[in-house]
Amino acid sequence: MTGHFGKPQRKNPLARTRQPLLPPAARSRRAHELTAAAAEGRFALQRCGGCGAFAYPVREACPNCLSADLILADAPDTGFVLSVTAAEVPADNYFRERAPWRVGLVQFDCGPTALCHLHAACTTGIPVQLFLKLDKAGQAVFFAAPREGKFDMADDPQWRELTADPRHRRVLITDGRHPVTGSLVARLREAGAGDIFVGVPEDWKPFAGREALERHEGVNLLPLDVTSETSVADFTRDYGAKIEIVINTADFVRPGGILASGQINPTRDAMEVIVFGMMRLAQSLAPVMIARGADGAAGAAAWVNLLSIYAEAHSPGFAAYGATQAAALALSHALRAELGAGGVRLINVLSGPTESEWFQPLQQPKVAHKAIADAVVDGLRRGLEDIYVGDVAKDLHQRLKTNPKAVERELGRERP
Amino acid sequence: MTSPVLCALQEALVGGAVEIVDLTQTLSPDFPTIVLPPELGQSAPVRIERISHYDGSGPAWYWNNLSFGEHTGTHFDAPVHWYTGRDLPLNSVDCLPTRHMIAPACVIDCSRSAAADADFLLTKAEVLSWEAAHGRIPAGSWVLMRSDWSKRSGAAYANLAADGAHTPGPDAEVMEWLVAERDIIGFGTETIGTDAGQGGHFHPPYPAHHFLHGAGRYGLQCLTNLDRLPPTGTMIIAAPLKILHGSGSPLRVLALVPRG
């Protein structure tokens, strides 16, 4: 067993910062079906459309009836441990640095047997809960934890490698004016985050939540404007190497169709904040985060973007916003690939229209900012990549998978 | 051919009898700009993005791309900026008569009143009292309202509250009177606008803009160093950028100030 994950000691300035290594990443194209499930936090396996058997490893044909009709489906996430091995001197450098590393064969209740990363409390024969996780290389792996007994999963070092738990990590929230900030700070404090840096663009303009934020211990309000190269660079010079989690909340919502007069300027402003802003942040902060991906027990771990479902499904009533969100989503995939070199994960949180003033006339259901904050912290704790918050976002995301034209036509009727 | 006037000026500048005072704030991303309700069109802020800095993007040279609204930093308002001046001839910065770019200035010190009351308003009575001490404002002069507001920065400079900005400025009566009765060339302030922070609630709203530009006169705002100017005797050099149909522009404002 491992002990409680206490606050890591401050870094020894005489010691070299360990470079991030990644676990082996080779996967077949079909194996990435599991990556997709792990990215959303689902436990899913290939299931045969013919006989209903679950299959693992990922195959081209059902091992039971040879049907090629294998489709990823949510699977029962329980099993029991057949064997336990602790690799004391693994051949792979990533695992050797973290040895002993515990793996074991687990018999899934739904049929297959698979090699899983094991929670420290796993012993042969016990019933386990199964998880499909993304490892530091961004690949889907199985993790098994005991079903009985009380554990704080964040105490397990192997689990921590598969997540981006905010405990003891220092967090940057890029735009303190976003109405999610108060809830986000509260959730992060509850989750045991270290210092929280809150960026304030245009520091000379007051905003409602400022005093409440300043009252939080460990919360530092600092000038940061993602639309200014100088501001982002100056911020990074002071704090770039002190941030393990970035939560990019910078947003710029303006309703309106593309034919409305004067739409170019707010569209450009939105691009400046949402797209170029992310790029400026990335150019300044990402290199140091990549370099610090294995910097101690609470090294750089995650970059979270708060995006809108309009990034995937484009409402003509928010035409410019949708275009900007789509661009940001595209950019985030590039950033994810870059951050991956350091084992830093990128999490996109896509929500439907929120309780923001800019969505005021829209019909319910709208997403409460508290729900977004909950989703962010949950995503960090579970190490997710793609999170959809609220009924509207979930519904649109699902419908886009099956009938994207219907989504386009139906949203098209909502034009202003 | 030599001009005795220019020779004398040259001598005064070299000898220090005339000092050049810079009345310009540094054009920077952090300097506050006018705040309007967010559903209205907004001024772009000042942004400076590097093209190269003796690096891979340009090994031997350093340069930047600039972007900003016409009304950012220390800037000039042309008559076309306001609807009242929209139909006047020569109303945009590209056709501003060059003779208007150099003009005398009267500096009215309101710094004590502004320190005591952020909403301080310059009135006709106060200008008349200034004239009693310093003489009548000559036609064609700039009237510069010294408030020492430029000594503030950031939030204290913008001084925004839930009911808008609270910064000093002129009242409606004095603006109409300065334009009509004193024939000033323009009005300058140290604050973000020529109007007071609460000027939108005056009658007419934004009276400095209304009366100045309606009569083809100019505005200067975000000035600094007005405390280094004497009440009279200063010449102002204010040449905005020559922007096609421009309503205003950031500019360098210089004052020629007699010394000794």
Interface residues (C-beta under 8 A of the other chain):
Chain A: E202 D203 W204 K205 P206 P223 D225 T227 S228 E229 T230 S231 R254 G262 N265 P266 D269
Chain B: P29 D30 P32 V35 E39 G41 Q42 A44 P45 R47 I48 E49 R50 G154 A155 Y157 A158 L160 A161
